[in-house]
Amino acid sequence: MWVSVPVLAKPRKHGHEKAIMTQNASANLVAVKQRVDHALSAAGRPLDSARLIAVSKTFEAQEIMPVLEAGQRVFGENRVQESQAKWPALREKYPDLELHLIGPLQSNKADEAVALFDVIQTIDRPKIAAGIAKAITESGRKIRCLVQVNIGNEPQKAGIEPEKADAFIQSCLKEHRLDIIGVMCIPPVDEDPVPYFENLKRIALRNNLKQISMGMSGDFEAALAHGATMVRVGSAIFGTRAKP
Ligand SMILES: *Cc1c(COP(=O)(O)O)cnc(C)c1O
């Protein structure tokens, strides 16, 4: 059951993934942006062909502020409730920021997610697609969405199975009338991500979708070499979390 959190409440810390270090976040941002540019150049891609999403989950407003002041405007969060506690106040100061939901979504949080986020990257099953579509209609907001693909077919991970992705994407577009702009994935850990990046790119291409959200702190350069248009980078900017 959703309990509303006052706008200025301190974000709740989740014991299992407590933020432990944010010194130099703005310097880290500069370094990550240079690495993104370098990876794009090396791949022969224009520098504006991919966007950096700064993943600020577990970090508090005061830790995010220096990164906003350094000019970053696109952020990713993985929990609706945590985001509601910290982002409305930040958005008042920085009205041009763009917030992406990159974490699993429950259908009972659809209204809250649609009220807060600009882009929802984790549409991964019909019930969520229907719930988000309904919430968008009711709110009148324009929300762009990505379909999350469980690219490694891992039972513990969210996402539509790769072999069902085409049909699901088409039903999101045609039945649910969602503004699906791309696909997103998190490849299996401790494996070469490149074959998974390549497969996500193929899914995007054959469904005519422009946005490919893949690559995190450990592998964003490889993702950019294989076509990522959005990289989601957390710890390389904000510092390590106790648990990713
Ligand atoms: C936490 C998270 C990231 C960022 O991970 P880092 O390794 O800290 O860069 C990217 N994508 C998703 C979906 C995440 O949950």
The ligand as an SDF file (V2000), in Angstrom:
LIG
                    3D

 15 15  0  0  0  0  0  0  0  0999 V2000
   22.3780    0.5980  -10.4150 C   0  0  0  0  0  0  0  0  0  0  0  0
   22.0520    0.5030  -11.8470 C   0  0  0  0  0  0  0  0  0  0  0  0
   22.9240    1.0270  -12.8160 C   0  0  0  0  0  0  0  0  0  0  0  0
   24.2400    1.7000  -12.5000 C   0  0  0  0  0  0  0  0  0  0  0  0
   25.1540    0.7530  -12.0420 O   0  0  0  0  0  0  0  0  0  0  0  0
   26.6830    1.1370  -11.7940 P   0  0  0  0  0  0  0  0  0  0  0  0
   27.3930   -0.1480  -11.9120 O   0  0  0  0  0  0  0  0  0  0  0  0
   26.7530    1.7340  -10.4380 O   0  0  0  0  0  0  0  0  0  0  0  0
   27.0770    2.1060  -12.8440 O   0  0  0  0  0  0  0  0  0  0  0  0
   22.5310    0.9140  -14.1480 C   0  0  0  0  0  0  0  0  0  0  0  0
   21.3670    0.3280  -14.5000 N   0  0  0  0  0  0  0  0  0  0  0  0
   20.5160   -0.1810  -13.5980 C   0  0  0  0  0  0  0  0  0  0  0  0
   19.2540   -0.8080  -14.0560 C   0  0  0  0  0  0  0  0  0  0  0  0
   20.8270   -0.1190  -12.2390 C   0  0  0  0  0  0  0  0  0  0  0  0
   19.9580   -0.6300  -11.3480 O   0  0  0  0  0  0  0  0  0  0  0  0
  1  2  1  0
  2  3  1  0
  2 14  2  0
  3  4  1  0
  3 10  2  0
  4  5  1  0
  5  6  1  0
  6  7  2  0
  6  8  1  0
  6  9  1  0
 10 11  1  0
 11 12  2  0
 12 13  1  0
 12 14  1  0
 14 15  1  0
M  END
$$$$
